[in-house]
């Protein structure tokens, strides 16, 4: 493919990269060569082709600053033609590779606000996670996304719930109604929460100072069952949350976490 890249059209470049990313097969030399070719042709890429290309690089953790810089300018021109998946994939890609161009995130947020009723629950949570990770608090987007999320919290899965409260907490955006609704839904789904999602969720409630004893009690019970799968950072973050929200202290959780921490300290 590398020999023929100069004859590849935008859709062919995008589809090829997407295929490598989807199967999780990294090919740094190919991706470097494809970046150079994509940059030459970006003005002819359609919105989905730009979105899929960026998603592919981010998914394989292949950080090509030149590609992402060139794509940002092109994407900003075309955001009005992007659908919800394209918009959320693009900001997720930039946040994931650690590139945070304000103009791109601002344009994406403004376009997302217009189209939020077409966003799936997962896309709303990805949008908020990406902006929070990038350190770009957009109050208008947060307020609009909160209103939209409140209509359909039962559609959010564990990752979506965790992402949305983490985003609000990271940016420092208090929304008591959202946190109450998220707690009710989280409790129903806690058995599906991964360790990072449990840790991030209780951390978020502690960070914004939003009390939810029922959530903290349920999360402690769930965490104790899964502690052997928690990473050190997740144990630390979770214990910080319970200590910060002192009136929700769980001796059982701290005993179990201490035992798990000692095992990990030995290794």
Phi, psi and omega in degrees: 000323184298326180294331187253008187303327182291349177259359180283137174274165182308314181297324181290321176297311182299314182295321179296312181296318179301319181297315179298317182291321183295323178270358177072032183253110182279136176220080187306318182296316178296316182293325175297315180293319181294327179299315180299319180288320180297318180302320179296329189251004188305329182292347178253000178287137172281167185303315182293328179291321175295313181300312182293324179295311180297318179302321182295315179295318181292320182298323179266011179054039179258103187269107177245095184302320181298316179297312183293324177297314181293321182293327182299312180299321182288320181296318182301323180295332191247009188302330181294344179261000184274143174269180186298320180294319179299314183297312183292323178295322183293311182292325176299319182297314179296316181296323184291324179271359175081031175242127191231056182297120186301316184301320179293313182295322180296314180297320179294318180296316180298319180289322180298319181302320181294332190244014189301331180291347177263352181284136170287161181304317181299322182290324176297314183293323178294318180301312182291318178301317183295315180294321179293318179298323181283349181075028179248090179283119178245093185305322180297319179293315180300317180294316180294318181293324178298314179299319182291318181296322182299333181287338190211046181297334180291352177269350182275134175271185185301317180294320180296316179298312181299315181298319187289320179286325177298320180297314179298317182292320182295321180278341181083033183258108181279136178210083186305318181297318180296315182294325176294314181294319180296321179297315180300317182287321180299317181302321180294329188252007190303331181292346178262355182287134173280163180308315181297324180290322176297311182299314181294325182291309181292326176301319183296317179295319178293321184297318181269358179070036181260114184285137174202083185298322181298318179295313182297321179294315181293319180295323179297314179299317181292318181297319181302322181291334188247009190302330181292347178259358179283139172280159180308317182296324181290321176297313181300314182296319181294315180296323176301318182297315180292324178291322181291322175266067193306329183285358176250021183305135181237100180303322181298318179294315182294324177296313182294319181293323178297318178297319180292320179298321180296322176299316183287328178295323179294328182272000000 
